[in-house]
Amino acid sequence: MSNRINAIARIAHPHPRQGEVTPDESYDDAAIQAQENREDYAENLQVLVDGTDEDALLLALSTAADQRDQAERLIRELLAYGRHFTGGTQPGYSWQTLANAARLPYATARRQVSDGDIAAVRDALGSTNHEPARASGADEDPQ
């Protein structure tokens, strides 16, 4: 395995530092898990490089970008579920609370949920019993 692939694996799965793992007695297990994750990552990246003849760093960046895009889609769909499929007034599911949990500004969270995200949630639930709730103006959060 190349030094570059091992370096990328160390960046993607760093060794935990003392104080980063809670509870403290789990540190050794976390260090072992990080090493296993690093080895698996390096092995998978090597397979990709061998199979495509592409640069390891460029492949790692592209893969990370794909994972970011998937995470952003999941966040949008979870926001849509929380506001449009739980009645919108479920305790704890206000736009502000959902935005905080997603670590997004309130306005950004509201803007990011599209009709396509709502449709994707409906499709994922696979039932007409899960129609989006119609939120009235009364349950809207103040900005």
N, CA, C and O atoms as CSV, one atom per row, in Angstrom:
chain,resi,resn,atom,element,x,y,z
A,1,MET,N,N,0.851,-1.167,0.000
A,1,MET,CA,C,0.000,0.000,0.000
A,1,MET,C,C,0.902,1.238,0.000
A,1,MET,O,O,1.927,1.279,0.680
A,2,SER,N,N,0.503,2.225,-0.765
A,2,SER,CA,C,1.356,3.407,-0.899
A,2,SER,C,C,1.325,4.283,0.351
A,2,SER,O,O,0.377,4.249,1.136
A,3,ASN,N,N,2.386,5.065,0.511
A,3,ASN,CA,C,2.442,6.014,1.623
A,3,ASN,C,C,1.318,7.042,1.524
A,3,ASN,O,O,0.767,7.468,2.539
A,4,ARG,N,N,0.982,7.440,0.293
A,4,ARG,CA,C,-0.081,8.427,0.120
A,4,ARG,C,C,-1.421,7.874,0.603
A,4,ARG,O,O,-2.172,8.573,1.283
A,5,ILE,N,N,-1.719,6.639,0.259
A,5,ILE,CA,C,-2.983,6.031,0.700
A,5,ILE,C,C,-3.007,5.912,2.219
A,5,ILE,O,O,-4.031,6.186,2.845
A,6,ASN,N,N,-1.903,5.513,2.810
A,6,ASN,CA,C,-1.849,5.424,4.276
A,6,ASN,C,C,-2.006,6.804,4.920
A,6,ASN,O,O,-2.655,6.931,5.958
A,7,ALA,N,N,-1.423,7.827,4.317
A,7,ALA,CA,C,-1.564,9.188,4.848
A,7,ALA,C,C,-3.011,9.644,4.771
A,7,ALA,O,O,-3.533,10.227,5.720
A,8,ILE,N,N,-3.654,9.381,3.651
A,8,ILE,CA,C,-5.065,9.761,3.487
A,8,ILE,C,C,-5.925,9.022,4.507
A,8,ILE,O,O,-6.843,9.605,5.085
A,9,ALA,N,N,-5.630,7.738,4.731
A,9,ALA,CA,C,-6.382,6.950,5.713
A,9,ALA,C,C,-6.191,7.516,7.119
A,9,ALA,O,O,-7.139,7.543,7.904
A,10,ARG,N,N,-4.976,7.970,7.449
A,10,ARG,CA,C,-4.736,8.565,8.774
A,10,ARG,C,C,-5.502,9.874,8.927
A,10,ARG,O,O,-5.972,10.193,10.020
A,11,ILE,N,N,-5.630,10.630,7.847
A,11,ILE,CA,C,-6.397,11.880,7.889
A,11,ILE,C,C,-7.890,11.580,8.040
A,11,ILE,O,O,-8.581,12.229,8.825
A,12,ALA,N,N,-8.379,10.602,7.290
A,12,ALA,CA,C,-9.809,10.267,7.314
A,12,ALA,C,C,-10.228,9.614,8.630
A,12,ALA,O,O,-11.368,9.769,9.070
A,13,HIS,N,N,-9.316,8.893,9.249
A,13,HIS,CA,C,-9.623,8.172,10.494
A,13,HIS,C,C,-8.491,8.389,11.485
A,13,HIS,O,O,-7.689,7.487,11.725
A,14,PRO,N,N,-8.424,9.589,12.061
A,14,PRO,CA,C,-7.320,9.898,12.977
A,14,PRO,C,C,-7.409,9.104,14.280
A,14,PRO,O,O,-8.481,8.665,14.697
A,15,HIS,N,N,-6.271,8.942,14.890
A,15,HIS,CA,C,-6.187,8.316,16.202
A,15,HIS,C,C,-6.842,9.263,17.206
A,15,HIS,O,O,-6.554,10.459,17.191
A,16,PRO,N,N,-7.709,8.761,18.070
A,16,PRO,CA,C,-8.347,9.657,19.039
A,16,PRO,C,C,-7.307,10.212,20.022
A,16,PRO,O,O,-6.292,9.579,20.312
A,17,ARG,N,N,-7.595,11.393,20.511
A,17,ARG,CA,C,-6.730,12.020,21.523
A,17,ARG,C,C,-7.348,11.810,22.896
A,17,ARG,O,O,-8.563,11.668,23.037
A,18,GLN,N,N,-6.496,11.794,23.887
A,18,GLN,CA,C,-6.989,11.694,25.256
A,18,GLN,C,C,-7.964,12.843,25.502
A,18,GLN,O,O,-7.693,13.987,25.134
A,19,GLY,N,N,-9.083,12.533,26.118
A,19,GLY,CA,C,-10.090,13.542,26.414
A,19,GLY,C,C,-11.163,13.653,25.338
A,19,GLY,O,O,-12.214,14.245,25.584
A,20,GLU,N,N,-10.926,13.100,24.155
A,20,GLU,CA,C,-11.926,13.152,23.080
A,20,GLU,C,C,-12.952,12.034,23.188
A,20,GLU,O,O,-14.023,12.114,22.586
A,21,VAL,N,N,-12.638,11.004,23.941
A,21,VAL,CA,C,-13.502,9.834,24.037
A,21,VAL,C,C,-14.195,9.841,25.391
A,21,VAL,O,O,-13.567,10.005,26.436
A,22,THR,N,N,-15.513,9.656,25.338
A,22,THR,CA,C,-16.294,9.598,26.563
A,22,THR,C,C,-17.026,8.274,26.599
A,22,THR,O,O,-17.642,7.915,25.596
A,23,PRO,N,N,-17.000,7.544,27.661
A,23,PRO,CA,C,-16.229,7.769,28.873
A,23,PRO,C,C,-14.744,7.469,28.643
A,23,PRO,O,O,-14.377,6.791,27.683
A,24,ASP,N,N,-13.917,7.975,29.525
A,24,ASP,CA,C,-12.463,7.844,29.388
A,24,ASP,C,C,-12.009,6.392,29.264
A,24,ASP,O,O,-11.046,6.099,28.556
A,25,GLU,N,N,-12.697,5.491,29.948
A,25,GLU,CA,C,-12.289,4.080,29.909
A,25,GLU,C,C,-12.535,3.427,28.545
A,25,GLU,O,O,-12.103,2.298,28.314
A,26,SER,N,N,-13.222,4.124,27.648
A,26,SER,CA,C,-13.452,3.612,26.295
A,26,SER,C,C,-12.347,4.009,25.320
A,26,SER,O,O,-12.398,3.650,24.144
A,27,TYR,N,N,-11.353,4.745,25.803
A,27,TYR,CA,C,-10.298,5.255,24.925
A,27,TYR,C,C,-9.589,4.139,24.158
A,27,TYR,O,O,-9.412,4.245,22.944
A,28,ASP,N,N,-9.180,3.069,24.850
A,28,ASP,CA,C,-8.457,1.990,24.172
A,28,ASP,C,C,-9.303,1.354,23.082
A,28,ASP,O,O,-8.802,1.061,21.996
A,29,ASP,N,N,-10.582,1.139,23.366
A,29,ASP,CA,C,-11.485,0.577,22.355
A,29,ASP,C,C,-11.621,1.524,21.167
A,29,ASP,O,O,-11.638,1.082,20.019
A,30,ALA,N,N,-11.718,2.823,21.439
A,30,ALA,CA,C,-11.831,3.810,20.360
A,30,ALA,C,C,-10.569,3.833,19.513
A,30,ALA,O,O,-10.648,3.978,18.293
A,31,ALA,N,N,-9.411,3.692,20.137
A,31,ALA,CA,C,-8.150,3.681,19.402
A,31,ALA,C,C,-8.061,2.444,18.505
A,31,ALA,O,O,-7.607,2.529,17.364
A,32,ILE,N,N,-8.489,1.320,19.019
A,32,ILE,CA,C,-8.489,0.084,18.220
A,32,ILE,C,C,-9.465,0.220,17.053
A,32,ILE,O,O,-9.155,-0.169,15.927
A,33,GLN,N,N,-10.650,0.777,17.331
A,33,GLN,CA,C,-11.645,0.968,16.263
A,33,GLN,C,C,-11.129,1.913,15.197
A,33,GLN,O,O,-11.328,1.664,14.008
A,34,ALA,N,N,-10.466,2.999,15.598
A,34,ALA,CA,C,-9.904,3.945,14.629
A,34,ALA,C,C,-8.872,3.255,13.746
A,34,ALA,O,O,-8.840,3.478,12.536
A,35,GLN,N,N,-8.028,2.419,14.345
A,35,GLN,CA,C,-7.015,1.695,13.571
A,35,GLN,C,C,-7.680,0.739,12.575
A,35,GLN,O,O,-7.256,0.656,11.422
A,36,GLU,N,N,-8.704,0.029,13.005
A,36,GLU,CA,C,-9.424,-0.884,12.109
A,36,GLU,C,C,-10.091,-0.099,10.974
A,36,GLU,O,O,-10.037,-0.514,9.816
A,37,ASN,N,N,-10.719,1.038,11.309
A,37,ASN,CA,C,-11.351,1.875,10.285
A,37,ASN,C,C,-10.318,2.384,9.294
A,37,ASN,O,O,-10.569,2.419,8.089
A,38,ARG,N,N,-9.161,2.778,9.798
A,38,ARG,CA,C,-8.077,3.277,8.950
A,38,ARG,C,C,-7.604,2.189,7.992
A,38,ARG,O,O,-7.411,2.447,6.803
A,39,GLU,N,N,-7.419,0.984,8.501
A,39,GLU,CA,C,-6.967,-0.135,7.659
A,39,GLU,C,C,-8.005,-0.477,6.594
A,39,GLU,O,O,-7.659,-0.695,5.433
A,40,ASP,N,N,-9.277,-0.524,6.990
A,40,ASP,CA,C,-10.347,-0.812,6.023
A,40,ASP,C,C,-10.424,0.284,4.952
A,40,ASP,O,O,-10.569,-0.007,3.765
A,41,TYR,N,N,-10.325,1.529,5.382
A,41,TYR,CA,C,-10.385,2.656,4.455
A,41,TYR,C,C,-9.234,2.577,3.458
A,41,TYR,O,O,-9.442,2.727,2.254
A,42,ALA,N,N,-8.024,2.343,3.954
A,42,ALA,CA,C,-6.851,2.260,3.081
A,42,ALA,C,C,-6.993,1.109,2.094
A,42,ALA,O,O,-6.669,1.251,0.915
A,43,GLU,N,N,-7.469,-0.008,2.569
A,43,GLU,CA,C,-7.655,-1.168,1.698
A,43,GLU,C,C,-8.687,-0.872,0.601
A,43,GLU,O,O,-8.466,-1.193,-0.566
A,44,ASN,N,N,-9.811,-0.261,0.982
A,44,ASN,CA,C,-10.845,0.077,0.001
A,44,ASN,C,C,-10.351,1.118,-1.000
A,44,ASN,O,O,-10.642,1.028,-2.192
A,45,LEU,N,N,-9.608,2.099,-0.512
A,45,LEU,CA,C,-9.064,3.109,-1.414
A,45,LEU,C,C,-8.070,2.488,-2.383
A,45,LEU,O,O,-8.047,2.847,-3.560
A,46,GLN,N,N,-7.249,1.565,-1.903
A,46,GLN,CA,C,-6.290,0.879,-2.784
A,46,GLN,C,C,-7.028,0.096,-3.871
A,46,GLN,O,O,-6.607,0.096,-5.028
A,47,VAL,N,N,-8.105,-0.559,-3.512
A,47,VAL,CA,C,-8.903,-1.301,-4.501
A,47,VAL,C,C,-9.438,-0.344,-5.561
A,47,VAL,O,O,-9.395,-0.651,-6.752
A,48,LEU,N,N,-9.946,0.825,-5.130
A,48,LEU,CA,C,-10.447,1.812,-6.084
A,48,LEU,C,C,-9.336,2.308,-7.013
A,48,LEU,O,O,-9.527,2.416,-8.225
A,49,VAL,N,N,-8.194,2.603,-6.437
A,49,VAL,CA,C,-7.063,3.083,-7.238
A,49,VAL,C,C,-6.653,2.012,-8.241
A,49,VAL,O,O,-6.431,2.310,-9.415
A,50,ASP,N,N,-6.551,0.777,-7.787
A,50,ASP,CA,C,-6.160,-0.318,-8.683
A,50,ASP,C,C,-7.187,-0.525,-9.791
A,50,ASP,O,O,-6.829,-0.827,-10.929
A,51,GLY,N,N,-8.469,-0.362,-9.450
A,51,GLY,CA,C,-9.533,-0.601,-10.413
A,51,GLY,C,C,-9.745,0.530,-11.403
A,51,GLY,O,O,-10.286,0.312,-12.487
A,52,THR,N,N,-9.323,1.736,-11.044
A,52,THR,CA,C,-9.590,2.880,-11.907
A,52,THR,C,C,-8.336,3.538,-12.451
A,52,THR,O,O,-8.393,4.286,-13.427
A,53,ASP,N,N,-7.219,3.265,-11.830
A,53,ASP,CA,C,-5.946,3.907,-12.205
A,53,ASP,C,C,-5.983,5.416,-11.970
A,53,ASP,O,O,-5.223,6.162,-12.587
A,54,GLU,N,N,-6.865,5.863,-11.079
A,54,GLU,CA,C,-6.957,7.288,-10.753
A,54,GLU,C,C,-6.103,7.596,-9.534
A,54,GLU,O,O,-5.680,6.695,-8.810
A,55,ASP,N,N,-5.859,8.865,-9.319
A,55,ASP,CA,C,-5.067,9.325,-8.192
A,55,ASP,C,C,-5.820,9.095,-6.882
A,55,ASP,O,O,-7.018,9.364,-6.800
A,56,ALA,N,N,-5.126,8.600,-5.864
A,56,ALA,CA,C,-5.745,8.267,-4.584
A,56,ALA,C,C,-6.350,9.498,-3.908
A,56,ALA,O,O,-7.462,9.425,-3.387
A,57,LEU,N,N,-5.646,10.611,-3.909
A,57,LEU,CA,C,-6.160,11.817,-3.255
A,57,LEU,C,C,-7.407,12.330,-3.957
A,57,LEU,O,O,-8.373,12.721,-3.301
A,58,LEU,N,N,-7.396,12.333,-5.284
A,58,LEU,CA,C,-8.565,12.807,-6.031
A,58,LEU,C,C,-9.760,11.886,-5.818
A,58,LEU,O,O,-10.895,12.354,-5.724
A,59,LEU,N,N,-9.516,10.595,-5.743
A,59,LEU,CA,C,-10.599,9.651,-5.453
A,59,LEU,C,C,-11.149,9.876,-4.042
A,59,LEU,O,O,-12.363,9.860,-3.838
A,60,ALA,N,N,-10.262,10.083,-3.077
A,60,ALA,CA,C,-10.695,10.302,-1.702
A,60,ALA,C,C,-11.522,11.583,-1.596
A,60,ALA,O,O,-12.543,11.609,-0.909
A,61,LEU,N,N,-11.085,12.638,-2.271
A,61,LEU,CA,C,-11.841,13.891,-2.264
A,61,LEU,C,C,-13.212,13.718,-2.909
A,61,LEU,O,O,-14.216,14.206,-2.390
A,62,SER,N,N,-13.249,13.027,-4.032
A,62,SER,CA,C,-14.513,12.804,-4.724
A,62,SER,C,C,-15.472,11.976,-3.864
A,62,SER,O,O,-16.669,12.256,-3.803
A,63,THR,N,N,-14.930,10.964,-3.208
A,63,THR,CA,C,-15.748,10.125,-2.335
A,63,THR,C,C,-16.275,10.929,-1.150
A,63,THR,O,O,-17.441,10.793,-0.780
A,64,ALA,N,N,-15.431,11.760,-0.554
A,64,ALA,CA,C,-15.857,12.604,0.565
A,64,ALA,C,C,-16.950,13.574,0.118
A,64,ALA,O,O,-17.907,13.813,0.854
A,65,ALA,N,N,-16.810,14.130,-1.081
A,65,ALA,CA,C,-17.830,15.042,-1.604
A,65,ALA,C,C,-19.153,14.301,-1.820
A,65,ALA,O,O,-20.220,14.843,-1.532
A,66,ASP,N,N,-19.086,13.067,-2.323
A,66,ASP,CA,C,-20.304,12.263,-2.491
A,66,ASP,C,C,-20.967,12.011,-1.131
A,66,ASP,O,O,-22.190,12.096,-1.010
A,67,GLN,N,N,-20.160,11.703,-0.114
A,67,GLN,CA,C,-20.703,11.461,1.223
A,67,GLN,C,C,-21.331,12.731,1.793
A,67,GLN,O,O,-22.372,12.670,2.448
A,68,ARG,N,N,-20.701,13.884,1.545
A,68,ARG,CA,C,-21.264,15.158,1.989
A,68,ARG,C,C,-22.620,15.382,1.329
A,68,ARG,O,O,-23.583,15.758,1.997
A,69,ASP,N,N,-22.698,15.151,0.019
A,69,ASP,CA,C,-23.951,15.344,-0.700
A,69,ASP,C,C,-25.043,14.427,-0.153
A,69,ASP,O,O,-26.193,14.840,-0.006
A,70,GLN,N,N,-24.676,13.180,0.145
A,70,GLN,CA,C,-25.646,12.236,0.711
A,70,GLN,C,C,-26.104,12.693,2.095
A,70,GLN,O,O,-27.286,12.593,2.423
A,71,ALA,N,N,-25.175,13.191,2.901
A,71,ALA,CA,C,-25.533,13.675,4.235
A,71,ALA,C,C,-26.446,14.889,4.140
A,71,ALA,O,O,-27.404,14.998,4.905
A,72,GLU,N,N,-26.165,15.803,3.215
A,72,GLU,CA,C,-27.018,16.985,3.047
A,72,GLU,C,C,-28.421,16.590,2.594
A,72,GLU,O,O,-29.407,17.172,3.047
A,73,ARG,N,N,-28.514,15.605,1.702
A,73,ARG,CA,C,-29.827,15.120,1.263
A,73,ARG,C,C,-30.574,14.510,2.435
A,73,ARG,O,O,-31.765,14.768,2.613
A,74,LEU,N,N,-29.887,13.700,3.241
A,74,LEU,CA,C,-30.526,13.081,4.399
A,74,LEU,C,C,-31.014,14.137,5.386
A,74,LEU,O,O,-32.110,14.012,5.933
A,75,ILE,N,N,-30.216,15.167,5.619
A,75,ILE,CA,C,-30.637,16.246,6.515
A,75,ILE,C,C,-31.903,16.905,5.988
A,75,ILE,O,O,-32.847,17.128,6.746
A,76,ARG,N,N,-31.931,17.219,4.695
A,76,ARG,CA,C,-33.132,17.848,4.122
A,76,ARG,C,C,-34.350,16.945,4.285
A,76,ARG,O,O,-35.433,17.421,4.624
A,77,GLU,N,N,-34.182,15.652,4.046
A,77,GLU,CA,C,-35.309,14.734,4.140
A,77,GLU,C,C,-35.760,14.542,5.586
A,77,GLU,O,O,-36.955,14.396,5.844
A,78,LEU,N,N,-34.831,14.540,6.520
A,78,LEU,CA,C,-35.225,14.453,7.930
A,78,LEU,C,C,-35.944,15.722,8.385
A,78,LEU,O,O,-36.899,15.657,9.158
A,79,LEU,N,N,-35.482,16.869,7.903
A,79,LEU,CA,C,-36.198,18.118,8.183
A,79,LEU,C,C,-37.616,18.053,7.612
A,79,LEU,O,O,-38.578,18.434,8.280
A,80,ALA,N,N,-37.738,17.572,6.380
A,80,ALA,CA,C,-39.056,17.449,5.747
A,80,ALA,C,C,-39.945,16.511,6.548
A,80,ALA,O,O,-41.121,16.804,6.764
A,81,TYR,N,N,-39.401,15.395,6.986
A,81,TYR,CA,C,-40.184,14.456,7.782
A,81,TYR,C,C,-40.664,15.114,9.078
A,81,TYR,O,O,-41.839,15.022,9.434
A,82,GLY,N,N,-39.749,15.772,9.770
A,82,GLY,CA,C,-40.093,16.388,11.048
A,82,GLY,C,C,-41.172,17.448,10.938
A,82,GLY,O,O,-42.025,17.556,11.820
A,83,ARG,N,N,-41.149,18.225,9.878
A,83,ARG,CA,C,-42.121,19.310,9.742
A,83,ARG,C,C,-43.357,18.926,8.953
A,83,ARG,O,O,-44.434,19.460,9.219
A,84,HIS,N,N,-43.245,18.029,8.003
A,84,HIS,CA,C,-44.367,17.778,7.100
A,84,HIS,C,C,-45.052,16.426,7.284
A,84,HIS,O,O,-46.123,16.199,6.719
A,85,PHE,N,N,-44.458,15.534,8.057
A,85,PHE,CA,C,-45.062,14.207,8.198
A,85,PHE,C,C,-45.374,13.858,9.649
A,85,PHE,O,O,-45.844,12.753,9.921
A,86,THR,N,N,-45.131,14.746,10.562
A,86,THR,CA,C,-45.427,14.492,11.972
A,86,THR,C,C,-46.472,15.471,12.475
A,86,THR,O,O,-46.655,15.615,13.684
A,87,GLY,N,N,-47.148,16.133,11.579
A,87,GLY,CA,C,-48.149,17.117,11.952
A,87,GLY,C,C,-47.572,18.510,12.095
A,87,GLY,O,O,-48.323,19.477,12.223
A,88,GLY,N,N,-46.271,18.631,12.075
A,88,GLY,CA,C,-45.635,19.930,12.143
A,88,GLY,C,C,-45.706,20.597,13.501
A,88,GLY,O,O,-45.021,21.590,13.747
A,89,THR,N,N,-46.531,20.058,14.381
A,89,THR,CA,C,-46.661,20.661,15.706
A,89,THR,C,C,-46.221,19.689,16.788
A,89,THR,O,O,-46.421,19.943,17.976
A,90,GLN,N,N,-45.627,18.587,16.384
A,90,GLN,CA,C,-45.120,17.599,17.340
A,90,GLN,C,C,-44.174,18.305,18.315
A,90,GLN,O,O,-43.290,19.048,17.888
A,91,PRO,N,N,-44.350,18.083,19.601
A,91,PRO,CA,C,-43.434,18.729,20.550
A,91,PRO,C,C,-41.978,18.435,20.174
A,91,PRO,O,O,-41.597,17.287,19.945
A,92,GLY,N,N,-41.196,19.478,20.120
A,92,GLY,CA,C,-39.783,19.314,19.801
A,92,GLY,C,C,-39.462,19.361,18.327
A,92,GLY,O,O,-38.291,19.267,17.960
A,93,TYR,N,N,-40.468,19.505,17.453
A,93,TYR,CA,C,-40.223,19.492,16.012
A,93,TYR,C,C,-40.511,20.837,15.357
A,93,TYR,O,O,-40.901,20.882,14.190
A,94,SER,N,N,-40.329,21.911,16.076
A,94,SER,CA,C,-40.483,23.225,15.461
A,94,SER,C,C,-39.339,23.426,14.478
A,94,SER,O,O,-38.320,22.740,14.557
A,95,TRP,N,N,-39.505,24.363,13.556
A,95,TRP,CA,C,-38.414,24.651,12.615
A,95,TRP,C,C,-37.143,25.011,13.374
A,95,TRP,O,O,-36.050,24.575,13.013
A,96,GLN,N,N,-37.295,25.809,14.427
A,96,GLN,CA,C,-36.114,26.239,15.177
A,96,GLN,C,C,-35.411,25.056,15.829
A,96,GLN,O,O,-34.184,24.963,15.782
A,97,THR,N,N,-36.173,24.154,16.435
A,97,THR,CA,C,-35.586,22.989,17.095
A,97,THR,C,C,-34.911,22.070,16.083
A,97,THR,O,O,-33.803,21.586,16.313
A,98,LEU,N,N,-35.588,21.835,14.963
A,98,LEU,CA,C,-35.000,20.992,13.919
A,98,LEU,C,C,-33.746,21.640,13.339
A,98,LEU,O,O,-32.744,20.963,13.108
A,99,ALA,N,N,-33.801,22.941,13.105
A,99,ALA,CA,C,-32.633,23.651,12.575
A,99,ALA,C,C,-31.465,23.556,13.554
A,99,ALA,O,O,-30.328,23.334,13.136
A,100,ASN,N,N,-31.728,23.718,14.829
A,100,ASN,CA,C,-30.667,23.598,15.832
A,100,ASN,C,C,-30.051,22.207,15.810
A,100,ASN,O,O,-28.829,22.066,15.863
A,101,ALA,N,N,-30.889,21.181,15.734
A,101,ALA,CA,C,-30.377,19.807,15.716
A,101,ALA,C,C,-29.532,19.541,14.476
A,101,ALA,O,O,-28.564,18.782,14.527
A,102,ALA,N,N,-29.905,20.172,13.357
A,102,ALA,CA,C,-29.160,20.011,12.108
A,102,ALA,C,C,-27.965,20.969,12.021
A,102,ALA,O,O,-27.203,20.950,11.055
A,103,ARG,N,N,-27.822,21.805,13.055
A,103,ARG,CA,C,-26.770,22.826,13.106
A,103,ARG,C,C,-26.830,23.764,11.903
A,103,ARG,O,O,-25.823,24.086,11.271
A,104,LEU,N,N,-28.061,24.184,11.622
A,104,LEU,CA,C,-28.313,25.117,10.531
A,104,LEU,C,C,-29.014,26.349,11.078
A,104,LEU,O,O,-29.729,26.263,12.077
A,105,PRO,N,N,-28.819,27.497,10.436
A,105,PRO,CA,C,-29.641,28.647,10.796
A,105,PRO,C,C,-31.109,28.350,10.463
A,105,PRO,O,O,-31.411,27.611,9.526
A,106,TYR,N,N,-31.991,28.929,11.233
A,106,TYR,CA,C,-33.436,28.710,11.062
A,106,TYR,C,C,-33.871,28.899,9.605
A,106,TYR,O,O,-34.501,28.018,9.020
A,107,ALA,N,N,-33.531,30.051,9.027
A,107,ALA,CA,C,-33.979,30.366,7.666
A,107,ALA,C,C,-33.401,29.379,6.650
A,107,ALA,O,O,-34.074,29.016,5.685
A,108,THR,N,N,-32.186,28.954,6.859
A,108,THR,CA,C,-31.562,27.995,5.942
A,108,THR,C,C,-32.293,26.659,5.986
A,108,THR,O,O,-32.563,26.061,4.944
A,109,ALA,N,N,-32.609,26.194,7.180
A,109,ALA,CA,C,-33.320,24.921,7.317
A,109,ALA,C,C,-34.651,24.963,6.581
A,109,ALA,O,O,-35.005,24.016,5.880
A,110,ARG,N,N,-35.390,26.057,6.737
A,110,ARG,CA,C,-36.691,26.179,6.071
A,110,ARG,C,C,-36.537,26.248,4.564
A,110,ARG,O,O,-37.315,25.635,3.833
A,111,ARG,N,N,-35.548,26.982,4.093
A,111,ARG,CA,C,-35.344,27.137,2.643
A,111,ARG,C,C,-34.868,25.844,1.985
A,111,ARG,O,O,-35.171,25.600,0.817
A,112,GLN,N,N,-34.133,25.021,2.715
A,112,GLN,CA,C,-33.530,23.842,2.098
A,112,GLN,C,C,-34.523,22.739,1.778
A,112,GLN,O,O,-34.266,21.924,0.892
A,113,VAL,N,N,-35.633,22.692,2.464
A,113,VAL,CA,C,-36.602,21.621,2.232
A,113,VAL,C,C,-37.433,21.959,1.000
A,113,VAL,O,O,-38.174,22.942,0.981
A,114,SER,N,N,-37.294,21.125,-0.028
A,114,SER,CA,C,-38.006,21.352,-1.288
A,114,SER,C,C,-39.170,20.377,-1.425
A,114,SER,O,O,-39.317,19.437,-0.644
A,115,ASP,N,N,-39.986,20.628,-2.434
A,115,ASP,CA,C,-41.067,19.686,-2.750
A,115,ASP,C,C,-40.495,18.321,-3.097
A,115,ASP,O,O,-41.102,17.294,-2.795
A,116,GLY,N,N,-39.326,18.307,-3.732
A,116,GLY,CA,C,-38.668,17.038,-4.058
A,116,GLY,C,C,-38.269,16.262,-2.812
A,116,GLY,O,O,-38.369,15.036,-2.780
A,117,ASP,N,N,-37.814,16.981,-1.780
A,117,ASP,CA,C,-37.462,16.317,-0.520
A,117,ASP,C,C,-38.704,15.717,0.126
A,117,ASP,O,O,-38.667,14.599,0.641
A,118,ILE,N,N,-39.800,16.463,0.097
A,118,ILE,CA,C,-41.059,15.966,0.658
A,118,ILE,C,C,-41.518,14.727,-0.108
A,118,ILE,O,O,-41.968,13.752,0.493
A,119,ALA,N,N,-41.405,14.767,-1.427
A,119,ALA,CA,C,-41.787,13.605,-2.249
A,119,ALA,C,C,-40.884,12.407,-1.945
A,119,ALA,O,O,-41.361,11.273,-1.897
A,120,ALA,N,N,-39.598,12.645,-1.742
A,120,ALA,CA,C,-38.671,11.549,-1.431
A,120,ALA,C,C,-39.030,10.895,-0.101
A,120,ALA,O,O,-38.943,9.674,0.037
A,121,VAL,N,N,-39.433,11.702,0.877
A,121,VAL,CA,C,-39.847,11.155,2.172
A,121,VAL,C,C,-41.120,10.337,1.992
A,121,VAL,O,O,-41.230,9.233,2.525
A,122,ARG,N,N,-42.079,10.873,1.244
A,122,ARG,CA,C,-43.324,10.141,0.991
A,122,ARG,C,C,-43.017,8.797,0.337
A,122,ARG,O,O,-43.579,7.772,0.724
A,123,ASP,N,N,-42.126,8.801,-0.655
A,123,ASP,CA,C,-41.751,7.555,-1.333
A,123,ASP,C,C,-41.060,6.593,-0.379
A,123,ASP,O,O,-41.322,5.390,-0.409
A,124,ALA,N,N,-40.171,7.120,0.471
A,124,ALA,CA,C,-39.445,6.264,1.412
A,124,ALA,C,C,-40.393,5.616,2.418
A,124,ALA,O,O,-40.193,4.470,2.821
A,125,LEU,N,N,-41.429,6.360,2.821
A,125,LEU,CA,C,-42.392,5.810,3.773
A,125,LEU,C,C,-43.298,4.789,3.120
A,125,LEU,O,O,-43.838,3.909,3.791
A,126,GLY,N,N,-43.469,4.906,1.793
A,126,GLY,CA,C,-44.181,3.897,1.023
A,126,GLY,C,C,-45.636,3.709,1.367
A,126,GLY,O,O,-46.174,2.615,1.192
A,127,SER,N,N,-46.281,4.738,1.849
A,127,SER,CA,C,-47.677,4.584,2.217
A,127,SER,C,C,-48.410,5.907,2.039
A,127,SER,O,O,-47.875,6.978,2.326
A,128,THR,N,N,-49.633,5.810,1.565
A,128,THR,CA,C,-50.447,7.020,1.441
A,128,THR,C,C,-50.910,7.499,2.811
A,128,THR,O,O,-51.431,8.608,2.935
A,129,ASN,N,N,-50.725,6.669,3.848
A,129,ASN,CA,C,-51.056,7.095,5.203
A,129,ASN,C,C,-50.086,8.154,5.710
A,129,ASN,O,O,-50.321,8.763,6.753
A,130,HIS,N,N,-49.020,8.371,4.991
A,130,HIS,CA,C,-48.003,9.332,5.404
A,130,HIS,C,C,-48.007,10.525,4.459
A,130,HIS,O,O,-46.998,10.831,3.823
A,131,GLU,N,N,-49.127,11.180,4.377
A,131,GLU,CA,C,-49.221,12.381,3.562
A,131,GLU,C,C,-48.694,13.564,4.361
A,131,GLU,O,O,-48.823,13.596,5.584
A,132,PRO,N,N,-48.109,14.522,3.683
A,132,PRO,CA,C,-47.619,15.691,4.410
A,132,PRO,C,C,-48.755,16.396,5.139
A,132,PRO,O,O,-49.859,16.551,4.615
A,133,ALA,N,N,-48.457,16.808,6.341
A,133,ALA,CA,C,-49.439,17.567,7.118
A,133,ALA,C,C,-49.461,18.994,6.598
A,133,ALA,O,O,-48.438,19.520,6.159
A,134,ARG,N,N,-50.598,19.597,6.650
A,134,ARG,CA,C,-50.729,20.996,6.264
A,134,ARG,C,C,-50.536,21.837,7.513
A,134,ARG,O,O,-51.369,21.830,8.419
A,135,ALA,N,N,-49.449,22.545,7.546
A,135,ALA,CA,C,-49.184,23.384,8.717
A,135,ALA,C,C,-49.971,24.684,8.588
A,135,ALA,O,O,-49.946,25.346,7.551
A,136,SER,N,N,-50.656,25.026,9.645
A,136,SER,CA,C,-51.375,26.307,9.647
A,136,SER,C,C,-50.408,27.401,10.049
A,136,SER,O,O,-49.335,27.130,10.588
A,137,GLY,N,N,-50.789,28.619,9.787
A,137,GLY,CA,C,-49.944,29.756,10.171
A,137,GLY,C,C,-49.708,29.806,11.664
A,137,GLY,O,O,-48.702,30.355,12.113
A,138,ALA,N,N,-50.624,29.239,12.446
A,138,ALA,CA,C,-50.530,29.316,13.900
A,138,ALA,C,C,-49.348,28.521,14.432
A,138,ALA,O,O,-48.820,28.853,15.493
A,139,ASP,N,N,-48.916,27.476,13.723
A,139,ASP,CA,C,-47.827,26.663,14.266
A,139,ASP,C,C,-46.475,27.035,13.655
A,139,ASP,O,O,-45.468,26.377,13.917
A,140,GLU,N,N,-46.457,28.075,12.852
A,140,GLU,CA,C,-45.190,28.497,12.279
A,140,GLU,C,C,-44.332,29.174,13.336
A,140,GLU,O,O,-44.844,29.852,14.226
A,141,ASP,N,N,-43.046,28.985,13.230
A,141,ASP,CA,C,-42.118,29.563,14.192
A,141,ASP,C,C,-41.847,31.022,13.824
A,141,ASP,O,O,-41.778,31.365,12.643
A,142,PRO,N,N,-41.698,31.848,14.801
A,142,PRO,CA,C,-41.284,33.212,14.496
A,142,PRO,C,C,-39.813,33.204,14.089
A,142,PRO,O,O,-39.026,32.389,14.571
A,143,GLN,N,N,-39.464,34.106,13.211
A,143,GLN,CA,C,-38.067,34.166,12.792
A,143,GLN,C,C,-37.351,35.004,13.770
A,143,GLN,O,O,-36.145,35.213,13.639
